[in-house]
Amino acid sequence: MGKIYALSVGINDYSPAVGKLRGCLNDVEALKDYLSNTFGQNRLCFETLTDSDATRENIIKLFRSGVFTSWGTVKTMDYYRPLLQGGDIRE
């Protein structure tokens, strides 16, 4: 069985023009728990970016840093999925 590579981005803290959201950060944690419980912690390679850290620049920097390849060589049976939690209930 292959590894599960996931980048989960959750943003609650938007600008006043957009408004604050509730629940996106909870979604990030719930997703990590689900993947860990479903596939096992030993298969899961999970990274998160939240709120002010969830910028385009930081996402690109994360990919370029080799963080995903530092977990090992990505093989044919591995799964990779970027995920964005951003649509939620406004405060």
C-alpha positions as CSV (number, residue, x, y, z in Angstrom):
1,M,0.0,0.0,0.0
2,G,1.2,3.5,-0.9
3,K,1.6,6.5,1.3
4,I,-1.0,9.3,1.6
5,Y,0.5,12.8,1.0
6,A,-1.8,15.6,2.0
7,L,-1.5,19.4,2.3
8,S,-4.5,20.8,4.0
9,V,-5.1,24.6,4.0
10,G,-7.6,26.1,6.5
11,I,-8.4,29.8,6.7
12,N,-10.8,31.2,9.3
13,D,-9.2,34.7,9.6
14,Y,-10.1,36.5,6.4
15,S,-10.0,40.3,6.0
16,P,-12.9,42.4,7.3
17,A,-14.2,42.8,3.8
18,V,-14.7,39.0,3.5
19,G,-15.4,38.3,7.2
20,K,-14.3,35.8,9.7
21,L,-15.2,32.1,9.3
22,R,-15.7,29.4,11.9
23,G,-14.8,25.8,11.4
24,C,-12.1,25.7,8.7
25,L,-9.4,25.0,11.2
26,N,-11.6,22.3,12.8
27,D,-12.0,20.8,9.3
28,V,-8.2,20.6,8.9
29,E,-7.9,18.7,12.2
30,A,-10.9,16.5,11.4
31,L,-9.4,15.6,8.0
32,K,-6.1,14.7,9.6
33,D,-7.9,12.5,12.2
34,Y,-10.0,10.8,9.5
35,L,-7.0,10.1,7.3
36,S,-4.9,8.9,10.2
37,N,-7.7,6.6,11.5
38,T,-8.6,5.3,8.0
39,F,-5.2,4.7,6.5
40,G,-2.9,4.5,9.6
41,Q,-0.4,7.1,10.8
42,N,2.5,5.2,9.2
43,R,1.0,5.8,5.7
44,L,0.1,9.5,6.3
45,C,2.3,12.4,5.4
46,F,0.2,15.4,6.4
47,E,1.1,19.1,6.3
48,T,-1.0,22.1,7.2
49,L,-1.0,25.8,6.5
50,T,-3.5,27.9,8.4
51,D,-4.7,31.5,8.5
52,S,-1.9,34.0,7.9
53,D,0.5,31.2,7.1
54,A,-1.7,30.0,4.3
55,T,-0.3,32.2,1.6
56,R,0.4,31.5,-2.0
57,E,4.1,32.1,-1.3
58,N,4.1,29.6,1.7
59,I,2.4,27.0,-0.4
60,I,5.0,27.3,-3.1
61,K,7.8,27.4,-0.5
62,L,6.5,24.2,1.1
63,F,6.5,22.3,-2.3
64,R,9.9,23.6,-3.2
65,S,11.4,22.8,0.2
66,G,11.1,19.1,-0.5
67,V,9.0,18.4,2.6
68,F,7.0,15.8,0.8
69,T,10.0,14.1,-0.7
70,S,11.7,14.1,2.7
71,W,9.2,11.5,3.7
72,G,10.6,9.2,1.0
73,T,10.4,8.7,-2.7
74,V,6.9,9.2,-4.1
75,K,5.9,5.9,-5.8
76,T,3.2,4.9,-8.3
77,M,0.9,3.6,-5.6
78,D,1.2,6.8,-3.5
79,Y,-1.6,9.3,-3.3
80,Y,-1.2,13.0,-3.3
81,R,-4.0,15.5,-2.8
82,P,-3.9,19.2,-1.9
83,L,-7.0,20.2,0.1
84,L,-8.4,23.6,0.9
85,Q,-10.9,24.2,3.7
86,G,-12.2,27.7,3.2
87,G,-16.0,27.7,2.8
88,D,-17.7,27.7,6.1
89,I,-20.0,29.6,8.5
90,R,-19.3,33.3,8.9
91,E,-19.2,34.8,12.4
